[in-house]
Amino acid sequence: MALDAGKVAEWCEKANPPIDATSLRSHATALDGDRDTLDKVVRDPAAIAHALQALGRLGASPAVELLQPADRLAAYIDTLSDPSKEQEAKEFLIVAQEKYDQCRGTQQALNIAAQQAETASAVFSHYGTVSTAMLEGIYDKVQKDFTEYYSFINRDDEAKFEGKLSASLGKLAFDVDFYGRGRVPPGAYHSEGHQDGMGLCLYLALVKHTLGDGFTLAVLDDVLMSVDAGHRREVCALLKQKFPNTQFVLTTHDGVWLKFMQSEKLVQSTLSFGGWTSTVAHRSGTRVTSGRRSRNTSQMTMYLWRQGLCDAIWSSPRRSLRIICALASNIMETDNTTWAISGPGC
């Protein structure tokens, strides 16, 4: 109600000549005060008396002096002429121009967004193409080296062997040839010995690609348990021929395999220990033999990594550190000498 009175007073002031609407403006102000009073009673019940008075004023009929400005404004509006065709056209063009400017702005924003989307799509596509090419290049290189190594150690019956690395949904597929009968996963038809050979060859191919000329040291922990003697001989030849600058440390509990590596001249130095249990992980009197020297390490206590080494390290970390340093010193002093470590629990 106060809002309507204020609007009428505003239009009265815009009339030509202006219409006196002081009484109407005062009435609008009074109505605003009554509204505040009614709002206050919600928060403060003590103001109920003032609220009742305000409600009484709202229900009263408006005074004559309040109606006069509104009547004069209505009479003034009646004297105004209807807008001409020209004025209507002008108003229409003004509105049309505003909408046209909005349309142009929206279209421009749409064009910019489309260009950005096209650029983003091109970048994404190029990234996918380049990354796919890079990955496929890595797969091709690794599978080529893997195929070469595996064919080398199985040249008696799988000289035409071929391995394949290929990207598939959410994983990297690895399939191998099975005597010309198609590619299958390694575990499908190949024996455990052949799978062990594949694992070693794949490891060597991956490390060669990753480290390149930096592949100078490798530790192989009984990786040929299931490989027969004939193929072990080929593994010895593979390591000597394909990795002449890499120092290998091989662990085994197979004495026959140890002697076989020595006879094939794969290893020049050996380190043997034994006599330990799951509760006592050490033994004195360990002997180190080398093609160039012999060394007695009976004054040291050798600690094994498996089944008890952790307890031994915690119980005597200083001794364990001396043993680790001594072994590292022996390895580094022999340049590219291949070591074999043997014992019941290796």
C-alpha positions in Angstrom: 0.0 0.0 0.0 2.8 2.4 0.9 4.6 1.3 -2.3 1.5 2.2 -4.4 1.2 5.7 -2.7 4.9 6.4 -3.3 4.5 5.5 -7.0 1.5 7.8 -7.5 3.4 10.6 -5.7 6.4 10.0 -8.0 4.3 10.2 -11.2 2.6 13.3 -9.9 6.0 15.0 -9.6 6.7 14.0 -13.3 3.5 15.6 -14.6 3.8 18.9 -16.6 3.1 21.0 -14.6 3.9 18.9 -11.5 1.0 18.0 -9.2 1.4 18.7 -5.5 1.5 15.3 -3.8 2.9 16.3 -0.4 0.0 14.7 1.5 0.4 11.5 -0.5 4.1 11.3 0.2 3.5 11.9 3.9 0.9 9.2 3.9 3.4 6.8 2.3 5.9 7.6 5.0 3.4 6.9 7.7 2.5 3.6 6.1 6.1 2.6 6.2 6.3 3.4 9.9 3.2 1.2 10.5 4.7 -1.6 8.6 7.9 -1.4 10.8 5.7 -1.5 13.9 3.9 -4.6 12.7 7.3 -6.3 12.0 8.5 -5.3 15.4 5.7 -7.0 17.3 6.8 -10.4 15.9 10.1 -10.0 17.8 8.8 -7.9 20.8 5.3 -8.8 22.1 5.4 -5.6 24.3 4.8 -3.6 21.1 1.3 -5.1 20.7 -0.5 -1.9 21.6 1.3 0.1 18.9 0.6 -2.7 16.5 -3.1 -2.5 17.2 -3.1 1.2 16.6 -1.3 0.7 13.2 -3.9 -1.9 12.2 -6.7 0.5 13.1 -5.1 3.2 10.8 -4.8 0.7 7.9 -8.5 -0.1 8.1 -9.6 3.5 8.1 -10.9 5.1 4.9 -8.4 7.4 3.1 -8.9 11.1 3.7 -10.1 13.4 0.8 -6.7 15.2 0.6 -5.1 11.8 -0.1 -7.4 11.2 -3.1 -7.0 14.6 -4.7 -3.4 14.0 -6.1 -4.5 10.7 -7.6 -7.6 12.3 -9.2 -5.5 15.1 -10.7 -3.0 12.7 -12.0 -5.8 10.7 -13.7 -7.1 13.9 -15.3 -3.7 14.8 -16.5 -3.2 11.4 -18.2 -6.5 11.8 -20.0 -5.3 15.0 -21.6 -2.2 13.2 -23.1 -2.5 12.2 -26.8 -2.0 8.7 -27.9 1.5 7.9 -29.2 1.9 8.4 -32.9 2.9 5.8 -35.5 6.3 7.3 -35.7 6.8 7.2 -31.9 5.7 3.5 -31.8 8.1 2.7 -34.6 10.9 4.5 -32.7 10.2 2.6 -29.6 10.1 -0.7 -31.5 13.4 0.0 -33.1 15.0 0.8 -29.8 13.9 -2.5 -28.4 14.9 -4.3 -31.5 18.4 -2.7 -31.4 18.8 -3.9 -27.8 17.8 -7.4 -28.7 20.0 -7.4 -31.8 23.0 -6.3 -29.8 22.4 -9.1 -27.3 22.1 -11.6 -30.2 25.4 -10.4 -31.7 27.2 -10.6 -28.4 25.8 -14.1 -27.8 26.8 -15.2 -31.3 30.3 -13.8 -30.8 30.7 -15.7 -27.5 29.5 -18.8 -29.3 32.0 -18.4 -32.1 34.8 -18.0 -29.5 33.7 -21.0 -27.6 33.5 -23.1 -30.9 37.1 -22.0 -31.8 38.3 -22.9 -28.3 36.6 -26.3 -28.5 38.1 -26.9 -32.0 41.6 -26.0 -30.6 41.2 -28.2 -27.6 40.0 -31.1 -29.8 43.0 -30.7 -32.1 45.4 -30.7 -29.1 43.7 -33.7 -27.6 43.8 -35.6 -30.8 47.5 -34.7 -31.4 48.4 -35.7 -27.9 46.7 -39.0 -28.4 48.4 -39.6 -31.7 51.9 -38.7 -30.3 51.5 -40.6 -27.1 50.2 -43.6 -28.9 53.1 -43.5 -31.4 55.5 -43.1 -28.5 54.0 -46.0 -26.5 53.8 -48.3 -29.6 57.5 -47.4 -30.3 58.4 -48.5 -26.8 56.3 -51.7 -27.2 57.9 -52.5 -30.5 61.4 -52.0 -29.2 60.8 -54.0 -26.0 59.1 -56.8 -27.9 61.9 -56.9 -30.4 64.5 -57.3 -27.8 62.4 -59.8 -25.9 61.9 -61.9 -29.0 65.6 -61.8 -29.7 66.6 -62.9 -26.2 64.0 -65.7 -26.0 64.7 -67.0 -29.5 68.4 -67.0 -28.5 67.9 -69.2 -25.4 65.4 -71.5 -27.3 67.0 -71.5 -30.7 66.9 -75.3 -30.7 63.1 -75.4 -31.1 61.7 -71.9 -31.1 64.0 -69.9 -33.4 61.0 -68.3 -35.1 59.4 -67.3 -31.9 57.7 -63.9 -31.7 56.3 -62.0 -28.8 53.7 -59.2 -29.0 52.9 -56.3 -26.7 49.7 -54.4 -27.6 47.5 -51.9 -25.8 44.0 -53.1 -25.0 41.2 -51.7 -22.9 42.6 -50.8 -19.5 45.7 -53.0 -19.8 48.7 -54.0 -21.8 48.2 -57.3 -23.6 51.2 -59.7 -23.8 51.0 -62.6 -26.2 53.6 -65.0 -27.5 53.8 -67.4 -30.4 53.3 -71.1 -29.7 55.2 -73.0 -32.4 53.5 -71.2 -35.3 50.0 -71.9 -34.0 49.1 -68.4 -33.2 49.7 -66.0 -30.3 48.5 -66.8 -26.9 49.2 -65.6 -23.3 52.4 -67.1 -21.9 50.6 -69.2 -19.4 48.3 -70.9 -21.9 50.5 -73.6 -23.3 54.2 -73.0 -22.4 55.7 -74.9 -19.6 56.9 -73.4 -16.4 60.5 -73.5 -17.5 59.6 -71.6 -20.7 57.7 -69.1 -18.7 60.7 -68.6 -16.4 62.8 -67.9 -19.5 60.2 -65.5 -20.8 60.2 -63.6 -17.5 64.0 -63.2 -17.5 64.0 -62.1 -21.2 61.2 -59.6 -20.7 63.0 -58.2 -17.6 66.2 -57.8 -19.5 64.4 -56.1 -22.5 62.6 -53.7 -20.2 65.7 -52.8 -18.2 67.7 -52.3 -21.3 65.1 -49.9 -22.7 64.8 -48.1 -19.4 68.5 -47.7 -18.5 70.3 -48.1 -21.8 74.0 -48.0 -21.3 73.3 -47.4 -17.6 72.3 -51.0 -17.2 75.5 -52.1 -15.4 74.3 -54.1 -12.4 71.6 -56.7 -11.9 70.7 -59.1 -9.1 68.9 -62.3 -10.3 67.5 -64.4 -7.4 67.1 -68.0 -8.5 65.3 -67.0 -11.7 66.0 -70.3 -13.5 64.6 -72.8 -11.0 62.4 -74.5 -13.6 64.7 -74.2 -16.6 66.4 -77.4 -17.9 70.1 -77.7 -18.2 70.2 -77.2 -21.9 68.4 -73.9 -21.8 70.4 -72.8 -18.7 73.5 -73.1 -20.9 71.9 -70.8 -23.4 71.1 -68.3 -20.7 74.7 -68.2 -19.7 75.6 -67.5 -23.3 72.9 -64.8 -23.5 74.2 -62.9 -20.5 77.8 -63.1 -21.7 77.1 -62.1 -25.3 74.3 -59.6 -25.0 75.3 -57.9 -21.7 79.1 -57.9 -21.6 79.2 -54.6 -19.6 76.6 -55.6 -17.0 77.7 -57.1 -13.7 75.3 -59.8 -12.5 74.8 -61.1 -9.0 73.0 -64.5 -9.1 71.7 -66.3 -6.0 70.9 -70.0 -5.9 70.6 -72.9 -3.6 71.3 -75.3 -6.5 74.9 -76.5 -6.2 74.7 -78.1 -9.6 73.7 -74.8 -11.2 76.5 -73.1 -9.4 79.1 -75.4 -10.8 77.4 -75.2 -14.2 77.8 -71.4 -14.2 81.4 -71.8 -13.2 82.1 -74.3 -15.9 80.4 -72.0 -18.5 82.6 -69.2 -17.2 79.6 -67.1 -16.5 80.8 -66.3 -12.9 84.3 -65.6 -11.8 83.6 -65.1 -8.1 81.3 -67.0 -5.6 80.2 -66.5 -2.1 78.7 -69.4 -0.2 77.2 -69.7 3.3 74.9 -72.1 5.1 73.9 -73.7 8.4 71.3 -71.2 9.3 67.7 -71.8 10.5 64.6 -69.7 10.8 65.6 -68.7 14.4 69.4 -68.4 13.9 70.1 -66.5 10.7 73.9 -66.6 10.8 77.0 -68.7 10.7 80.7 -68.0 11.0 83.4 -69.4 8.9 82.0 -68.2 5.5 84.4 -68.6 2.6 84.7 -66.3 -0.4 86.5 -67.7 -3.4 87.5 -65.8 -6.5 89.4 -66.5 -9.7 91.9 -63.9 -8.7 92.1 -64.3 -4.9 90.8 -66.2 -1.8 89.6 -64.5 1.3 88.7 -65.9 4.7 85.8 -64.0 6.4 85.5 -66.2 9.5 85.7 -63.1 11.7 82.4 -61.8 10.2 78.9 -63.0 10.9 76.9 -63.4 7.7 73.3 -62.4 7.8 70.8 -63.6 5.3 68.0 -61.5 4.0 65.4 -64.3 4.2 63.8 -65.9 7.2 65.6 -64.2 10.0 67.6 -61.4 8.5 65.3 -58.7 9.7 65.6 -59.9 13.3 69.3 -60.1 12.9 69.5 -56.5 11.6 67.5 -55.2 14.5 69.5 -57.2 17.1 72.9 -56.1 15.7 72.6 -53.4 13.0 76.3 -52.5 13.3 77.4 -56.0 12.3 74.8 -56.2 9.5 76.1 -52.9 8.1 79.6 -54.2 8.1 78.6 -57.4 6.2 76.6 -55.4 3.6 79.5 -53.0 3.1 82.0 -55.9 2.8 79.8 -57.7 0.1 79.4 -54.4 -1.8 83.2 -53.8 -1.6 83.8 -57.3 -3.0 81.4 -56.7 -5.9 82.7 -53.2 -6.8 86.3 -54.2 -6.6 85.9 -56.8 -9.3 84.6 -54.4 -12.0 82.3 -56.4 -14.3 82.9 -59.7 -12.6 79.7 -61.8 -12.3 79.1 -63.1 -8.8 77.2 -66.2 -7.7 75.9 -66.4 -4.1 74.8 -69.9 -3.0 73.4 -71.4 0.2 70.5 -73.5 1.4 68.2 -70.5 1.7 69.2 -68.3 -1.3 
